[in-house]
Amino acid sequence: MIRLFLGIPIPEELRIKITRLSSGIPGAKWVDKENYHLTLRFFGNVNEIEYDDIADVIEKTHHKKFNVSLTGLDVFPNRGKPKTLWLKVDQCGPVISLKRKIDLLLREELKMKEEDEKFIPHITIARFKEVALNKLISYLEFNSHFKIDAFPITQFNLVQSHLTKSGAIYQVLDEFILGD
């Protein structure tokens, strides 16, 4: 079985900027900079036949390159019981449009249901089991003006996620290049 997701990679120079946020919250498990991405869809565990079907359908997705920027931070599911710290994607209309195209193709051709949760384009930078809320609020306030100016999105990838005790290891299985 392959633990699979569809994600947009983040350029190296931006991953370096994002890592500057990776301190200041005791107990946070910071995501390794090599694993920063913007998830379009999580498939979970699929077999090789399902993987091939998914890749074939996604190959049919036609979408133009676009730009996004990153502005500010927030947490899931809420500030009272935070589990995930994430960077907000600004100018996210094209990301949502790309996801809708992919979801429509998957539904029409493979009868896949849409994901239950509302899609919020973001980049996860840390996870928490427990966190001191006062430290988190201070961190969010201190970093409230964090911003990365618009950068180009030129591809998205099917990625296998290997879970280990020290964290996830990602392996790109397929790359899909966006058009001009």
Secondary structure in CASP SS format (residue, H / E / C, confidence):
PFRMAT SS
TARGET T0000
AUTHOR 0000-0000-0000
METHOD secondary structure of the structure
MODEL  1
M C 1.00
I E 1.00
R E 1.00
L E 1.00
F E 1.00
L E 1.00
G E 1.00
I E 1.00
P E 1.00
I C 1.00
P C 1.00
E H 1.00
E H 1.00
L H 1.00
R H 1.00
I H 1.00
K H 1.00
I H 1.00
T H 1.00
R C 1.00
L C 1.00
S C 1.00
S C 1.00
G C 1.00
I C 1.00
P C 1.00
G C 1.00
A C 1.00
K E 1.00
W E 1.00
V C 1.00
D C 1.00
K H 1.00
E H 1.00
N H 1.00
Y C 1.00
H E 1.00
L E 1.00
T E 1.00
L E 1.00
R E 1.00
F E 1.00
F E 1.00
G E 1.00
N E 1.00
V E 1.00
N C 1.00
E H 1.00
I H 1.00
E H 1.00
Y H 1.00
D H 1.00
D H 1.00
I H 1.00
A H 1.00
D H 1.00
V H 1.00
I H 1.00
E C 1.00
K C 1.00
T C 1.00
H C 1.00
H C 1.00
K E 1.00
K C 1.00
F E 1.00
N E 1.00
V E 1.00
S E 1.00
L E 1.00
T E 1.00
G E 1.00
L E 1.00
D E 1.00
V E 1.00
F E 1.00
P C 1.00
N C 1.00
R C 1.00
G C 1.00
K C 1.00
P C 1.00
K C 1.00
T E 1.00
L E 1.00
W E 1.00
L E 1.00
K E 1.00
V E 1.00
D E 1.00
Q C 1.00
C C 1.00
G H 1.00
P H 1.00
V H 1.00
I H 1.00
S H 1.00
L H 1.00
K H 1.00
R H 1.00
K H 1.00
I H 1.00
D H 1.00
L H 1.00
L H 1.00
L H 1.00
R H 1.00
E H 1.00
E H 1.00
L H 1.00
K C 1.00
M C 1.00
K C 1.00
E C 1.00
E C 1.00
D C 1.00
E C 1.00
K C 1.00
F C 1.00
I C 1.00
P C 1.00
H E 1.00
I E 1.00
T E 1.00
I E 1.00
A E 1.00
R E 1.00
F C 1.00
K C 1.00
E C 1.00
V C 1.00
A C 1.00
L H 1.00
N H 1.00
K H 1.00
L H 1.00
I H 1.00
S H 1.00
Y H 1.00
L H 1.00
E H 1.00
F H 1.00
N C 1.00
S C 1.00
H C 1.00
F C 1.00
K E 1.00
I E 1.00
D E 1.00
A E 1.00
F E 1.00
P E 1.00
I E 1.00
T C 1.00
Q E 1.00
F E 1.00
N E 1.00
L E 1.00
V E 1.00
Q E 1.00
S E 1.00
H E 1.00
L E 1.00
T E 1.00
K C 1.00
S C 1.00
G E 1.00
A E 1.00
I E 1.00
Y E 1.00
Q E 1.00
V E 1.00
L E 1.00
D E 1.00
E E 1.00
F E 1.00
I E 1.00
L C 1.00
G E 1.00
D C 1.00
END
